[in-house]
Amino acid sequence: MRRLYLQIYLAFVGILLLFGVLVSIAWWLIPSDEQDRRPLEGMGALLGEVLPGPGRPPHELQAELDRLAHQFNAAVTLRAGDGGLLAHAGEALPAAPSGRSASGWVRSPGGPMIALLLPDGRWVLARWHRHHHAFGLLGALLLLAVAIAVGAYPVVRRITGRLERLQARVDALGAGNLQARVLVEGCDEVAELARTFNRAAERIEHLVNAQKTVLAGASHELRSPLTRMRMAVELLPGVERPELRAQLSRDIDELDTLIGELLMASRLDALGQLGSTEQIDLLALAAEEAARTGAEVSGEAVVIQGDPRMLRRLTRNLLENARRHAGGARVEASVSALGSGGARLVVADRGPGVAESERERIFEPFYRSPGAKESDGGVGLGLSLVRQIARRHGGDVRYVARDGGGSVFEVDLRSVG
């Protein structure tokens, strides 16, 4: 985003500079109105009496021109009616435009000059030395520009600074910080926008927290009847329909897994930061979990600071996911060290892999790939929890297609706590 305060500020300065340029152009190029012609004609008549006539010696004419130029601080030029140069004091001014028959102001390359027609047909051309006045005007405009620039900057910066702080809080809310609020400054439209944002953020936080509370409460309460159902299945008499009993047990196990995943997800959402952490040998943890699924583990012993329960769930979910999709093929896990006290856990399988368009969506809660069957197992929260736990430990998880077919999940973790 281009800085708004710079745009507003530069607009102020640009307008002022344009104004100064236009005033300067008007000062130099725009001659006076035609209503000044009569006084100028009177001045021409007076000069005709003061200046020596055409028949007088040239030195007398030059001396008179020098005296006039000195008194009026101007460049003065005397020309014949046909434009020929007769004498001049200071720079020789150009002749009046051909066809001109009356005194008046004339535009010229060096700025406007006055052309006075004498009674004998000669022309007196004069231009005042106004450079110091022009520099004074430009200096005044420069001082005005500096004053406006200095005075406008804090005002413009204050307005846009509040907008930038509001944008930062909006970004924080969008990133999941439901406690993001904006300091209300002033009583203008920007302040009202900040109040509106705070009200909306408070409402969103209330709704999300209420949803989390309901979800966590419902998940917890489901555990009691689920336990009773499991006990009832174990106490069912007879074995007339063992397949029904086995199916019921599988359904209960799946429901128990779902509730556990929901509780873990709710706990992760509710935690602003990790609770108690400890030193964990990630290779040993991976080996323990791999023993449950028959996966092979390799790598180096890397110790990181983290939540052991969450890291165990992360590892278990990755290994279970690989086992379900490997089609009986070997599942491999490895641990390696990263710089700055980090570790990388890699879980690979030789399953069908994931289409490129779905490689980010598989980390969404309850997402199932097209064509997935209920019999494949899983509740759709495993990989979502893996990403949440990895991010709680300063890292992330990514999917990489495996050469020769299959999937690779790479998890980077940092020591926290």
SESEDREN-334773 format. One record per residue (C-alpha): x, y, z. Coordinates in pm, whole numbers. Layout:
+--------+--------+--------+
|      u |      v |      w |
+--------+--------+--------+
|      X |      Y |      Z |
...
+--------+--------+--------+
This chain:
+--------+--------+--------+
|      u |      v |      w |
+--------+--------+--------+
|      0 |      0 |      0 |
|    132 |    339 |    -88 |
|    159 |    560 |    218 |
|   -157 |    768 |    242 |
|      5 |   1038 |    452 |
|    274 |   1090 |    185 |
|     10 |   1121 |    -86 |
|   -183 |   1385 |    111 |
|    132 |   1566 |    218 |
|    281 |   1575 |   -133 |
|    -53 |   1696 |   -268 |
|    -32 |   1997 |    -31 |
|    325 |   2076 |   -134 |
|    255 |   2020 |   -503 |
|    -41 |   2257 |   -501 |
|    168 |   2521 |   -330 |
|    453 |   2483 |   -580 |
|    210 |   2504 |   -871 |
|     66 |   2821 |   -724 |
|    414 |   2970 |   -696 |
|    498 |   2882 |  -1056 |
|    176 |   3036 |  -1186 |
|    231 |   3356 |   -984 |
|    585 |   3381 |  -1117 |
|    465 |   3336 |  -1475 |
|    201 |   3602 |  -1423 |
|    457 |   3838 |  -1271 |
|    692 |   3811 |  -1566 |
|    470 |   3762 |  -1868 |
|    132 |   3924 |  -1817 |
|    135 |   4293 |  -1913 |
|    -99 |   4554 |  -1768 |
|   -444 |   4619 |  -1895 |
|   -525 |   4853 |  -2179 |
|   -663 |   5106 |  -1930 |
|   -300 |   5202 |  -1851 |
|   -248 |   5330 |  -2203 |
|   -347 |   5695 |  -2145 |
|   -101 |   5755 |  -1859 |
|    167 |   5590 |  -2071 |
|     91 |   5821 |  -2361 |
|    129 |   6115 |  -2119 |
|    465 |   5982 |  -2008 |
|    570 |   5960 |  -2373 |
|    479 |   6326 |  -2428 |
|    682 |   6433 |  -2122 |
|    984 |   6231 |  -2233 |
|    957 |   6391 |  -2576 |
|   1018 |   6729 |  -2409 |
|   1299 |   6600 |  -2187 |
|   1505 |   6404 |  -2440 |
|   1718 |   6593 |  -2694 |
|   1563 |   6607 |  -3040 |
|   1679 |   6406 |  -3340 |
|   1925 |   6676 |  -3448 |
|   2117 |   6700 |  -3119 |
|   2462 |   6545 |  -3068 |
|   2460 |   6172 |  -2972 |
|   2654 |   6231 |  -2649 |
|   2378 |   6458 |  -2515 |
|   2120 |   6192 |  -2593 |
|   2330 |   5924 |  -2422 |
|   2383 |   6138 |  -2112 |
|   2010 |   6197 |  -2076 |
|   1933 |   5828 |  -2117 |
|   2195 |   5743 |  -1851 |
|   2035 |   5991 |  -1612 |
|   1686 |   5847 |  -1668 |
|   1811 |   5490 |  -1631 |
|   1980 |   5580 |  -1302 |
|   1679 |   5765 |  -1160 |
|   1428 |   5495 |  -1247 |
|   1663 |   5197 |  -1195 |
|   1574 |   5064 |  -1535 |
|   1723 |   4969 |  -1867 |
|   1631 |   5241 |  -2120 |
|   1662 |   5219 |  -2499 |
|   1585 |   5483 |  -2762 |
|   1491 |   5362 |  -3110 |
|   1388 |   5533 |  -3430 |
|   1039 |   5492 |  -3570 |
|   1164 |   5212 |  -3797 |
|   1318 |   5027 |  -3501 |
|   1677 |   5137 |  -3553 |
|   1889 |   5169 |  -3238 |
|   1976 |   5528 |  -3146 |
|   2109 |   5492 |  -2790 |
|   2065 |   5278 |  -2481 |
|   2151 |   5273 |  -2110 |
|   2185 |   4921 |  -1977 |
|   2086 |   4632 |  -2198 |
|   1960 |   4716 |  -2547 |
|   1590 |   4634 |  -2543 |
|   1418 |   4494 |  -2854 |
|   1213 |   4719 |  -3077 |
|    839 |   4750 |  -3036 |
|    638 |   4510 |  -3253 |
|    595 |   4629 |  -3609 |
|    263 |   4795 |  -3668 |
|    231 |   4919 |  -3311 |
|    115 |   5281 |  -3303 |
|     51 |   5354 |  -2933 |
|    231 |   5339 |  -2602 |
|    179 |   5035 |  -2384 |
|    321 |   4724 |  -2224 |
|    495 |   4480 |  -2454 |
|    580 |   4114 |  -2400 |
|    943 |   4030 |  -2469 |
|   1175 |   3732 |  -2406 |
|   1323 |   3895 |  -2096 |
|    988 |   3985 |  -1947 |
|    737 |   4265 |  -1999 |
|    868 |   4611 |  -2092 |
|    710 |   4948 |  -2146 |
|    710 |   5108 |  -2493 |
|    653 |   5487 |  -2500 |
|    585 |   5659 |  -2834 |
|    738 |   6008 |  -2843 |
|    567 |   6291 |  -3037 |
|    851 |   6288 |  -3293 |
|    790 |   5918 |  -3376 |
|   1080 |   5774 |  -3178 |
|   1031 |   5497 |  -2923 |
|   1157 |   5485 |  -2564 |
|   1168 |   5129 |  -2433 |
|   1221 |   5064 |  -2063 |
|   1235 |   4765 |  -1837 |
|   1275 |   4805 |  -1465 |
|   1538 |   4601 |  -1286 |
|   1284 |   4397 |  -1093 |
|   1498 |   4091 |  -1039 |
|   1539 |   4161 |   -673 |
|   1162 |   4198 |   -644 |
|   1116 |   3865 |   -823 |
|   1365 |   3699 |   -593 |
|   1183 |   3853 |   -299 |
|    855 |   3712 |   -423 |
|   1006 |   3368 |   -483 |
|   1167 |   3382 |   -141 |
|    835 |   3466 |     21 |
|    671 |   3178 |   -166 |
|    951 |   2948 |    -56 |
|    905 |   3049 |    306 |
|    531 |   2995 |    270 |
|    595 |   2650 |    121 |
|    825 |   2560 |    410 |
|    571 |   2684 |    665 |
|    288 |   2484 |    508 |
|    508 |   2177 |    470 |
|    618 |   2189 |    833 |
|    270 |   2264 |    961 |
|     85 |   2012 |    743 |
|    313 |   1715 |    808 |
|    217 |   1643 |   1173 |
|   -153 |   1690 |   1095 |
|   -149 |   1457 |    796 |
|     78 |   1208 |    972 |
|   -147 |   1196 |   1277 |
|   -454 |   1114 |   1067 |
|   -287 |    846 |    859 |
|    -96 |    712 |   1159 |
|   -426 |    626 |   1325 |
|   -538 |    452 |   1006 |
|   -216 |    249 |   1002 |
|   -268 |    143 |   1365 |
|   -625 |     46 |   1280 |
|   -501 |   -160 |    986 |
|   -248 |   -337 |   1210 |
|   -526 |   -430 |   1455 |
|   -749 |   -555 |   1171 |
|   -461 |   -773 |   1049 |
|   -410 |   -903 |   1404 |
|   -780 |   -991 |   1431 |
|   -768 |  -1165 |   1095 |
|   -464 |  -1364 |   1212 |
|   -665 |  -1501 |   1505 |
|   -593 |  -1256 |   1787 |
|   -949 |  -1208 |   1908 |
|   -836 |   -965 |   2178 |
|   -708 |   -711 |   1922 |
|   -848 |   -365 |   1993 |
|   -774 |    -13 |   1870 |
|   -703 |    287 |   2092 |
|   -974 |    545 |   2015 |
|   -806 |    880 |   1949 |
|   -999 |   1201 |   1887 |
|  -1365 |   1240 |   1794 |
|  -1364 |   1243 |   1414 |
|  -1456 |    983 |   1151 |
|  -1137 |    784 |   1211 |
|  -1217 |    763 |   1583 |
|  -1570 |    645 |   1503 |
|  -1424 |    382 |   1271 |
|  -1202 |    264 |   1558 |
|  -1505 |    240 |   1791 |
|  -1695 |     39 |   1529 |
|  -1401 |   -197 |   1489 |
|  -1374 |   -247 |   1866 |
|  -1745 |   -327 |   1892 |
|  -1723 |   -574 |   1604 |
|  -1408 |   -739 |   1747 |
|  -1571 |   -771 |   2090 |
|  -1878 |   -931 |   1937 |
|  -1667 |  -1174 |   1732 |
|  -1462 |  -1269 |   2038 |
|  -1778 |  -1331 |   2240 |
|  -1932 |  -1551 |   1969 |
|  -1616 |  -1752 |   1908 |
|  -1555 |  -1805 |   2280 |
|  -1916 |  -1913 |   2326 |
|  -1879 |  -2162 |   2040 |
|  -1556 |  -2298 |   2188 |
|  -1715 |  -2333 |   2529 |
|  -2012 |  -2521 |   2388 |
|  -1789 |  -2748 |   2181 |
|  -1555 |  -2827 |   2470 |
|  -1847 |  -2883 |   2708 |
|  -2033 |  -3107 |   2468 |
|  -1719 |  -3310 |   2393 |
|  -1652 |  -3358 |   2761 |
|  -2008 |  -3453 |   2845 |
|  -2012 |  -3710 |   2564 |
|  -1734 |  -3901 |   2735 |
|  -1961 |  -4025 |   3018 |
|  -2233 |  -4193 |   2806 |
|  -1963 |  -4320 |   2573 |
|  -1791 |  -4496 |   2863 |
|  -2121 |  -4653 |   2971 |
|  -2184 |  -4772 |   2615 |
|  -1844 |  -4936 |   2604 |
|  -1907 |  -5113 |   2932 |
|  -2249 |  -5227 |   2811 |
|  -2096 |  -5376 |   2497 |
|  -1843 |  -5565 |   2706 |
|  -2120 |  -5704 |   2924 |
|  -2347 |  -5812 |   2637 |
|  -2437 |  -6181 |   2692 |
|  -2381 |  -6446 |   2427 |
|  -2195 |  -6435 |   2100 |
|  -2485 |  -6492 |   1863 |
|  -2382 |  -6192 |   1647 |
|  -2012 |  -6129 |   1704 |
|  -1989 |  -5912 |   1389 |
|  -2246 |  -5669 |   1534 |
|  -2055 |  -5651 |   1858 |
|  -1729 |  -5585 |   1670 |
|  -1892 |  -5315 |   1456 |
|  -2037 |  -5148 |   1765 |
|  -1694 |  -5152 |   1929 |
|  -1538 |  -4993 |   1621 |
|  -1804 |  -4724 |   1613 |
|  -1744 |  -4648 |   1980 |
|  -1369 |  -4631 |   1922 |
|  -1421 |  -4393 |   1632 |
|  -1652 |  -4174 |   1839 |
|  -1401 |  -4177 |   2124 |
|  -1127 |  -4069 |   1884 |
|  -1343 |  -3790 |   1747 |
|  -1421 |  -3660 |   2093 |
|  -1053 |  -3669 |   2184 |
|   -963 |  -3474 |   1872 |
|  -1237 |  -3218 |   1939 |
|  -1118 |  -3170 |   2295 |
|   -761 |  -3124 |   2178 |
|   -870 |  -2874 |   1909 |
|  -1075 |  -2677 |   2162 |
|   -783 |  -2675 |   2405 |
|   -546 |  -2548 |   2136 |
|   -789 |  -2271 |   2038 |
|   -839 |  -2166 |   2399 |
|   -468 |  -2158 |   2486 |
|   -301 |  -1824 |   2426 |
|     30 |  -2001 |   2474 |
|    157 |  -2342 |   2574 |
|    129 |  -2447 |   2936 |
|    404 |  -2644 |   3108 |
|    684 |  -2757 |   2878 |
|    983 |  -2986 |   2923 |
|   1286 |  -3122 |   2741 |
|   1176 |  -3390 |   2492 |
|   1387 |  -3632 |   2290 |
|   1193 |  -3621 |   1965 |
|   1360 |  -3935 |   1823 |
|   1268 |  -4140 |   2131 |
|    912 |  -4009 |   2120 |
|    881 |  -4098 |   1749 |
|   1019 |  -4448 |   1818 |
|    760 |  -4508 |   2091 |
|    473 |  -4406 |   1865 |
|    616 |  -4595 |   1566 |
|    609 |  -4916 |   1768 |
|    229 |  -4891 |   1777 |
|    196 |  -4875 |   1397 |
|    495 |  -5077 |   1284 |
|    669 |  -4780 |   1122 |
|   1047 |  -4761 |   1082 |
|   1232 |  -4478 |   1258 |
|   1576 |  -4334 |   1184 |
|   1767 |  -4013 |   1239 |
|   1948 |  -3841 |   1522 |
|   1850 |  -3769 |   1879 |
|   1728 |  -3409 |   1897 |
|   1607 |  -3253 |   2223 |
|   1360 |  -2965 |   2208 |
|   1157 |  -2777 |   2466 |
|    784 |  -2833 |   2419 |
|    457 |  -2981 |   2540 |
|    507 |  -3360 |   2550 |
|    137 |  -3444 |   2525 |
|     83 |  -3230 |   2217 |
|    400 |  -3348 |   2043 |
|    300 |  -3709 |   2107 |
|    -42 |  -3639 |   1950 |
|    125 |  -3472 |   1651 |
|    352 |  -3772 |   1592 |
|     73 |  -4025 |   1644 |
|   -160 |  -3848 |   1401 |
|    105 |  -3839 |   1128 |
|    191 |  -4206 |   1170 |
|   -174 |  -4315 |   1182 |
|   -251 |  -4110 |    873 |
|     42 |  -4268 |    686 |
|    -60 |  -4620 |    795 |
|   -417 |  -4572 |    671 |
|   -306 |  -4453 |    327 |
|      5 |  -4665 |    275 |
|   -197 |  -4967 |    157 |
|     14 |  -5202 |    366 |
|    342 |  -5057 |    243 |
|    621 |  -4953 |    476 |
|    590 |  -4624 |    668 |
|    911 |  -4440 |    747 |
|    980 |  -4168 |   1004 |
|   1300 |  -3973 |   1058 |
|   1422 |  -3696 |   1291 |
|   1693 |  -3442 |   1213 |
|   1825 |  -3125 |   1374 |
|   1762 |  -2775 |   1247 |
|   1956 |  -2463 |   1327 |
|   1877 |  -2251 |   1634 |
|   1760 |  -2541 |   1848 |
|   1496 |  -2676 |   1613 |
|   1406 |  -3020 |   1484 |
|   1242 |  -3169 |   1173 |
|   1016 |  -3473 |   1184 |
|    952 |  -3643 |    848 |
|    689 |  -3914 |    794 |
|    675 |  -4081 |    451 |
|    461 |  -4352 |    293 |
|    406 |  -4516 |    -46 |
|     35 |  -4447 |    -66 |
|   -151 |  -4291 |   -361 |
|    -39 |  -3939 |   -268 |
|   -241 |  -3617 |   -274 |
|   -338 |  -3410 |   -577 |
|   -160 |  -3077 |   -599 |
|   -487 |  -2882 |   -567 |
|   -558 |  -3050 |   -231 |
|   -219 |  -3026 |    -62 |
|   -324 |  -2735 |    155 |
|   -687 |  -2833 |    201 |
|   -593 |  -3160 |    371 |
|   -493 |  -2950 |    674 |
|   -844 |  -2805 |    706 |
|  -1069 |  -2947 |    982 |
|  -1299 |  -3231 |    867 |
|  -1174 |  -3219 |    508 |
|  -1185 |  -3547 |    317 |
|  -1031 |  -3597 |    -23 |
|  -1275 |  -3670 |   -307 |
|  -1334 |  -4043 |   -327 |
|  -1238 |  -4109 |     35 |
|  -1449 |  -4372 |    204 |
|  -1577 |  -4388 |    560 |
|  -1404 |  -4724 |    592 |
|  -1069 |  -4553 |    543 |
|  -1089 |  -4442 |    904 |
|  -1001 |  -4104 |   1051 |
|  -1228 |  -3822 |   1157 |
|  -1084 |  -3539 |    947 |
|   -913 |  -3358 |   1235 |
|   -577 |  -3535 |   1252 |
|   -378 |  -3324 |   1007 |
|   -551 |  -3006 |   1122 |
|   -429 |  -3077 |   1476 |
|    -80 |  -3150 |   1343 |
|    -63 |  -2801 |   1191 |
|   -203 |  -2634 |   1503 |
|     43 |  -2811 |   1731 |
|    338 |  -2740 |   1499 |
|    251 |  -2369 |   1490 |
|    219 |  -2365 |   1870 |
|    579 |  -2485 |   1871 |
|    704 |  -2212 |   1640 |
|    699 |  -2419 |   1321 |
|    465 |  -2560 |   1058 |
|    387 |  -2870 |    852 |
|    393 |  -2910 |    475 |
|    310 |  -3184 |    229 |
|    570 |  -3290 |    -30 |
|    508 |  -3538 |   -311 |
|    744 |  -3836 |   -282 |
|    962 |  -3941 |   -574 |
|    831 |  -4266 |   -713 |
|    486 |  -4217 |   -559 |
|    362 |  -4159 |   -210 |
|    348 |  -3877 |     43 |
|    596 |  -3698 |    268 |
|    494 |  -3479 |    562 |
|    767 |  -3251 |    693 |
|    717 |  -3086 |   1034 |
|    953 |  -2816 |   1158 |
|    953 |  -2751 |   1533 |
|   1127 |  -2494 |   1753 |
|   1194 |  -2500 |   2124 |
|    932 |  -2300 |   2313 |
|    853 |  -2215 |   2671 |
+--------+--------+--------+
